[in-house]
Amino acid sequence: MNIKTLLQSTAAALLVAGTAIFAVQPANADALEDIAKAGQVNVGVFADFPPFSSASADMSLKGYDMDVAQAIADALKVKLNPVPVTGQNRIPYLTDKRVDLLMSVGYSKEREQVIDFAAAYAPYYIAVIGPAELKVAGKEDLADKSIAVNRGTLEDTSLTEAAPAGADIKRFDNYNAVIQAFISGQTQLMVVGNDVGAQVLARQEALKPEQKFQLLTSPSHIGLNKNEEGLKKVIDDTVAAMLADGRLSKSSEAWLKVPLNPENLKD
């Protein structure tokens, strides 16, 4: 047998072997098939992120994110299995398929290189909060006001850029100090994200705090793996239905203490 004949025979053998290998490999099931087979959807959530998700008295997770996650599970006709994640491990959990989707994911071009984004479903914004009796309609009204903010945060940057000359910005080292300065009267206003603000709005009935206006909006999306168009459609359809029938606004009132403004779901 000459070299040419030997190479041809070897190539043919490899081709047959390769064909046999691929023939015994099952076709890759997509996420919808995997979820249906498992009978549950694994949803990555922050376990201590009130009012979006946090442990209730019975130790189950409750919050705005959980309302939406449950609606998605219902649409898929499977059990909801919340999986606690952190900011550091949640993307690897998704790409390793330890979870099927992620709640509370802010859009960025960098993240879009790795994962896909379904519909925006939750408002996240930085707001100026003050007592109902204090008239503040826009940034020009901050000129003679004292305002508490967490030092070095996005809230601090947004307030510094927006505040006119004469605004008395008082910077503190953590959110508890910001809240205490506001509710004790040390400052007239505070600037926080709507997650922190919701806790104050819910608890300070005597002060009757309210959101005056927003400085920055960056809604939360649901993250999923690339090329999962079937699952993405279910998520998008579920969020659209919740928006149309008022369930999203009802969850917003329950957990964020304000009705949902659809404009806050726009990037």
N, C-alpha and C positions, 0 to 999 in steps of 0.2 A: 504494500500500500504506500503510495507516494504521499508527500507532505500535503498536497492539495486535497487529495481524497480524504486524508486523516482529518484535516481542518473542517471539511464539509460534513463529515460524519459526526464530529464533535459538536459543531454548531447545531446540527439537526437534533442531536440528543439533548442539548441544552434547551432548545426550543420546546421540545416535547415535555421535558421536565418542568420547565417554567409554566407551560400551559396547564400541566397537572396541578402545580402548586396553586395557581390562581383559581383553578376550577373548584378546589376544595375550600377556598376562602369564602365565607359568607359575604354578601354585599353589605357595605356599611349602612347601618340603619341611621336615619336622621333623628334629630332630637325628639320630634313628635312621636316617632315609633318607640324610641327608648323610654320616653315618659309613659306612654300607654302600656308598654310591657311591664314597667316597674310598678304601675298603679299609683305613682306619686310624682310630683314635680319638686325638685330640690331647689330651693330659693335662698340665695345668699343674702343675709340681712345683717346689719349692725345690731347687736343684742342690747346695746345701751345707748340709744340714740333717740331719746324722747324729743318731740312727740311722734316721731316717725316709727320707731319700734323700741320697746323696752318691756321688761318683765312686769307682769301684773301680779295681783295678790296670789293667784293660783300658779304663778311662775310661768305661765304661757306668755308668749310675746303678743303685745297689742300695740296699735298705733296706725297712723295713716298708711305706712308701707304695708302693714299686715292686712289692712282692708283690701288694698289693691291686689296683693299677692293671693289672697283667698279668692277674689273674683276671677283671677287668671286660672287658679286651680279648678274652680267650678266650671269655667269655660272648657277646660281640658277634660273635665269629668274624672279627675283624679284627686288624691289626697295631697294636701299642702304639707311639705316637710321643710320648715325653716332651718337653715344652716347658719350658725353664727360665723361671721367673717370679720376681718379687720381691714383697715385701709391698705395694709401691706400685702396680705395674702389673698385678697378677694379676686384679683385678676387671674393669678395662677390657679385658684380653685375653679374658675370658669373654664379656662383653656385646658385644664387637666380633666374637665368634665366631672368634677366632684360636686358641682352645682350646675343646674340647667340655665339659670339666669340670675342676675344681680339687681337688687333694688338700690335706689339712691346713687346713681352714677352720673356725675356731671360730664357733659360733653367736652372733649378736647380733640384736636387733630392728632395728638400723639396717641391717645387711647384708640382712636379710630383705626390706627394702623394694626391694632391687635384684636379688637373686638368690634361687634356691631352694636348699634343703638336702636332700640325700639322707641315708641312714642314718648315724648315728655309727659309725665303724669303728675308730678308734684312740684309745687312752687318752691323755689328757694330764692330769697331776696334779702337784701340788707335794708332795714327800715329805721326811720326816725320815730321813736315812741315817746309819748308824753301824756300828761293828764288831759282829760277831755276838755277841761275848762281853759286850757292854754291854746290860744289860736296860732297854729303853725301850719301853713299850707304848702310851703315850698322852701327851697334853700335860702332864698332871700330873707326869710323870717328867722333864720338862725343868727342873724347879725348881733343881737344883744342877748343871746341865750347861752346858758351853761349846759354843756353836753358831755356825758360820760361815754367813754369808748375803751375797748380793750387795746392796749398798746401794741403796735406792730402787726396788727391783723389787717385783713382785707377791709374790714369795717373802718379801721383807722385811716387807711389809704383813701377809701371812698369819701369819708367825711372830710378829710383834709383837702381833697381836691374840690369838693362842692361848697364848703363853708366860706361865706364872705368874711371880709375883714370885720373884726369886732366880735366874732363868735368865740366863746370861751370854752375851748376844748380841754377837757380834763381826762388824761389818760391813766388807766389803771392796769394792773398786771394780770388780771384774770376776770372772767365773766361774773363771778360772785361779787367781786368788788364793784364792778360796773353796776350791777343790779342794786346792791346795797346803797351806793351813792345816789341812785335815782329814787328808790322808794323812801330813803331817809330825808330827801329834800336837799341833799348836798348839790345836786344838779337838777335842772329843770327838765332835761331830756336825756335820753340815751340812744345810742345807735348800736343795734345788734342784728344778727340774722333772725329770720322768722322762727327758727327752731327754738332759740333762746327766748325770743320775744313772746312766743305762745305761752311759755310757763309763767311769765310775769302777767300777761293779760288774764290768765286763768285764776291767779291767786290774789291779786291786788284789787279786790272789789271796792274797797274804800277809796283808793286812789283813782279808780276808773281810768286806767291807762288805755290808750288807743294808738293805732298806727297813724302817723301824720302823713308821711309820704315815703317813697322808696328811693334809695340811692343807686341800687344795682340789682339786676335780676339775672339769675342763672338757674333755670329749672333742672330738676332731676329727671334722668331717663332710666329706662330699664335696659341693662346690658345683657347681651347674649353672644354666643359664638358666631363667627363668620359663616355665611352660606346656609343659615337656618331660616330660610324664607317662610316655611310653614309655621314654625313657632312664632316668628316675628309677626306674621299676619294675625295669629290668635291674640297676641299681646296688643297689637295696635287696635284690633276690633274691640277688644274688651275695654281698653281705655276710652275709645270713642263712645262706646255704649254707656259707660259710667259718666262720661261728661254730658252726654245727651239726656240721660234720665235723672241727673241730679245727684247720683251717688257720690261722685267725686266732691261736689260742693258740700254734701252732708258730712263726709269724712273730714273735710277741711274745717267746717264749723265745729265738729266734735273734738278734733285734735289740735288744730292750728288757731282755733277761736275766731276765725274770720271766714266769710263766704269765699269760695274760690273765684278768683278773677281769671278767666281764660287767657287774658293777655300775659299772665305770669307763667304760662306754659310755652311761651315763645322764646327761643334762644336769642 
